[in-house]
């Protein structure tokens, strides 16, 4: 079965809008839970409900995207995300938030696999790194627009109303999906065979180090982003609007780095050392982070350090895309999403508990040390073949360059 192809631009617009809604929710959630009488442990657990649910469903969602098409999964993620956001806005106690976070996690797992697979279908193989750069730039633009507009709206709205208003971002994503994203053909196989694609992808030597590197990045990033609003409020004593600006400024730096990072990833013959060095650099920055005070020093560190994780995410996005064939790419990106959401969920749950009992300095430092240890495991990865044969579309090789040396 065939269908009209997707175009990259609507994929970027849909991704940016979805992530704007998610970023607005992430910004409001700690503040709203605090307003409802919750503590840091509950904040961490709520984020973990979302991310662990998304992790568990990313792989099945990738398989369904291969079988039924990318657009169907994107539709599903938009609808479930919008309903969950409205449900959270209507909740008057912490308890119902767990249910709505569960529903949001179902949609989040679907969107991650489907958007990345749709882009890999639409982008030329030799420019996949740049296409990943533009996609993640769109996501970072969402991280900028979501908190910025939501923070601005707090001058006139309460936290509850601002969260409800942020659902409009999902409407923009819906329009982009309807008019610009093709349904993409289902996989050639008609049987419900998930084991075959999994064996193909997992058997590659690049698979395990790529998973460990992604887990390290998401532990670091998830912990920082989850507790940054509360840290700004409790430790730095900043008003909500300035916290929103801080998150927005780091998103600008993150987004502006994505295009040059994509070009760098496409040109690098050896990506492994680049990933390891970037992970280590960001972990050190996270250890320094809780020792700073004031809006500008803290924001400056965030602006200077987040491009390091941009390198990791773009490089590993290309790696996971190239682990699969055209017919199994949804499964590969589903694994990518699963590892990503596991890290985003485990980090806040574990280190949020540490922060609750021992403070921000100990919590952020423990997270940084864990990230460094995982980066060290990537450095100790098993020996890889010296060359990697380019796929039929000429894509760049995992952890290496265009069919180049690893």
HELIX and SHEET records of a PDB file:
HELIX    1   1 UNK A    8  UNK A   35  1                                  28    
HELIX    2   2 UNK A   40  UNK A   68  1                                  29    
HELIX    3   3 UNK A   70  UNK A   90  1                                  21    
HELIX    4   4 UNK A   95  UNK A  122  1                                  28    
HELIX    5   5 UNK A  125  UNK A  127  5                                   3    
HELIX    6   6 UNK A  128  UNK A  153  1                                  26    
HELIX    7   7 UNK A  159  UNK A  165  1                                   7    
HELIX    8   8 UNK A  168  UNK A  180  1                                  13    
HELIX    9   9 UNK A  195  UNK A  202  1                                   8    
HELIX   10  10 UNK A  206  UNK A  234  1                                  29    
HELIX   11  11 UNK A  240  UNK A  267  1                                  28    
HELIX   12  12 UNK A  272  UNK A  289  1                                  18    
HELIX   13  13 UNK A  295  UNK A  322  1                                  28    
HELIX   14  14 UNK A  329  UNK A  358  1                                  30    
HELIX   15  15 UNK A  360  UNK A  379  1                                  20    
END                                                                             
